[in-house]
Amino acid sequence: MRLSVATLALACVSISGLPAPARAQAHFPPDSLVNLKYFPKTIAVRDLIDSMRTFTFALGVRCQFCHVGREGMPLDSFNFRSDSLRTKRAARVMLDMVRHINDEHLADVPDRPRPRVVVTCVTCHRGVNRPVDLATLLLGAARAAGGGLDSALRAYRGLREVYYGRAAYDFGEPTLNLVAEGLAADRRFDDAVAVLRLNAQYFPASPQIPTRLGEALLAKGDTAGAVAAYRQALQVNPQNPLARRRLGQLGAAPN
């Protein structure tokens, strides 16, 4: 199962040899290359196809992401020449951006160590077609009209099921903490508390989550809940300065 959360650009170009743009090529791989606007016209067919394969792996997509064709159909039925898909046109911009970064900007890095690090598609995409960090994605889902917290949490659980252990998204503790922080800034304290409690299920020994939970509960006016959260934070880290200070301000003993 693959969850697609939006589209950016797979760096694909045209490899059809037929003159009519609406027609599919006669066979695959083609004998010649046409409509090349980024790659040199002298590139070998096999080298171009190998480049296309690296793009699909980097973005976690298939050929039809950029090229006109249907999933499951043979590649000789695709219209690789067509530029009708936005993703294909955007791909050329992305390729040009990567070239400028590597050839110009990184070349200006002083005392650049070797082996030199270069930017590729996978540097940002890491297996997903839209390289948005998980916290931003979840906050967007929570804030979207018709979305809400339930939508964001479903997205988190679904993405975690598919992508956990892969480079696409960071499922570490800070991600949901950042989501809760954003929700609290929106004064959606109940939602922030729900996100932090979910995070605590994944990271029960965290010294940060109960402190953040205490802050959210205090902001929503749940003093008793905040005291309990701060005390839990001290159980994990007895030296937690914020938890101690808050308990003192609330006139509550540490335990």
N, C-alpha and C positions, 0 to 999 in steps of 0.2 A: 504494500500500500504506500502511495506517495501523496503527501499533502502539498498542494501548490498554493502558496500564499500571495502570489502576485507575479508579474513578469518584468524582467529587465531584458538584457540583450545577450543572446548566444551569438558568438562570432562566427556566423555562417555566411558563405558566399555561394555564387551560382556555379553549378557544374553540369549544366545541360548543354548538349551539342546541337539541338534543333533550333531552327530559325524562328518558329512561331512561339511567342511567349506563353500562349495558352495551352500548348501541347506538352505532354510528357516526353521524356527522352526515350529513345528506342531501346536502350539497354543500360545497365549499370555494372561496373563503372563506365563512364563515357570515354569516347576516343579523344575528345578535345574539350577545352574549357572556354566558356564565354561569360560575358558580363562580370568579369573580375574588376572590382573597383578598389580593393585594398591589396590583395596579394598580387605579386608580379605575374604578368601574363605568361612568363616562362616557367612557372612552377609546374612540377610534375603532377600528374593526376593523383598518384598514390600519396605524394607528400601533402597535397591538399586534403585528401580524404583523412589522412592521419591527423591533420590539424583539426578537422571537424570532429573527429572522435574525442580529442582532448577537450574540446569545448563542451560536448555533451556530458562528459564525465564531470567537468568542473561545475556545471550548472544543474546537473541531475535532470536533464531533459532528453528528448528524442528529436529526430530530424525535423519533424513537423512543427517544432517550436519556432523555427525560422523559415521553413520551406513549405510550399504548398503541396500537401499530400495527406493521406489518411493513415492513422495508426493501424498497423498490421498489414498494410498493403506493401507489395514489393517496391523497392526503391526505384525501379525503372518506370513506375507509374507516377513518380513525383515530378513536379514542375520546378526544378532547381533554378531555372533562369529567372523566374518571377521575383520582383521586388515588392509584391503587394503587401507582405506582412510587415508590420511596424517593427517587430523584433529583429528582423533581418536588417532593416535600414539602421536601426539603433546599434546593431552589432558592429557595424563598420565604425561608428563613432567611438564605441568602447575599445575597439582594436587600436584606433588612432590614439586614444587617450593612454593606453598601456604603452604604446611605442614612445610617446612623448615623455612619460614618466621614466622609462628605462633609459632612453637615449639622452635625455636632457636633464631632468631633475635629479635623478639618482647619480648621474655623472658628476654633478656639482657637490656631492657629499664629500667633505674633506676627509682625507686619510681613510678612504673607504676600504674596509678590510676584505680580504679574500678568504674563501671563495665569495664572490660578490652575490648579494641577494638581489633578485630581480622580481618584478611584479608580473604575475600571470593571472588568468581568469580566476583560478582557484584561490588566489590570495584573498580575494574579497568574497567570492560566491560560496566556496566551500561546500559545493553539492546542492545548492538551492538557487533558483533562478533569480530571486530578488534578495540581494545581500543586506537585509535589515536585521539588526540585533534583536534578540528575543524579547527583551524588556520593552523596546519601542513597539514591536509588533503587538504585544499583549496590551499595552496601554492604548494603542490605536483601536484594538478590538473592544476594549472596555469603554472607550469614549465615543465609539461610533454610534450614530443613530440606528436604533434597532438592534444594537449589540448589547453592551452591558457586561457586568461581571461574569455572568454565567457563560457568555460567549467567549470571554477571555480565558476562563478556566478550562472550558472544553478544548480550546485551541492549545493551551499549554499541555494538557494531558495527552491530546492526540499527537502533537509534535514530539513530546517526550517518548511516546510509545514507538514512533517511527525513527526518530533521529538520535535517541540517547546513545552515547558512546561514539558518535560521529562528530566531525568538526563543524557541522552546519550551525548548531546553536549551543549556547552556553547554558547548561542546566545546573550550574553551580548555585550555591546559596545566594550570591549577590543579585541574581536576576530578579527573583520575586521580591526581594527587599526593595529593589529600585521601582518595581511596579507598585508596591504598597506605598512607597514614598510619593510617587506621582499621584496616586489616588488620594492620599492624605492632603497633598497640595491642592487638590480639587475639592477638599472638604468632604470627601466621600469616606468618612472614617469607618463606617461599617464594612465597606468593601475592602479597605486597607487591612482591617482586622482579619477578614476572611482569607485574604491572600497570605498574610503572615502565618495564620494557623495552618494553611496548606503547606507553606514552606517548612514549618516546624515538623510536619509529618516526614518530610524528606531529610531534614537535618535536626534531629531531636537534641543533639549535643551542642548546638550552636549557642555561643554566648551573646550574639548580636540579635537574634530573632526575638527572644523574650523582652529585651530592652526596647526594641522598636515597637513590639506589641504593647508594652506599657505606655509608650508615648502616644500611640494611636488611641488606646482606650482612655487615656487621660484627656486627650483632645476632644473626644466625644462625650466626656463627662462621666465616664464609668470609673469612679475613683477606686472602688473595691477591686474591680478587675485589673486596674493598673497596678495597685499594690501587689496583688498576687503575681502579676507578670514580672515586676521588679524583683520580688523575692525569688522567683524562679531564676532570674538572671544571675542573682548572687549565688545561688546554688551551683551554677555552672562556673562562675568566676567571682569568687568572694571579693575581689579587688575592683569590681566594676564601678567606676566613679560616678557615672550618670545614674545608675540604679540606686546607689547609696544616697546621692544628693536628692533624688526625687523622693525617696522614702522619708528622708529627713524633712523635706518641705511639706510632705503630707502628714507628718507627725506619726509615722508608722515605724515599728521596729523592723529590723532587717529580716527577722524570722519569727 
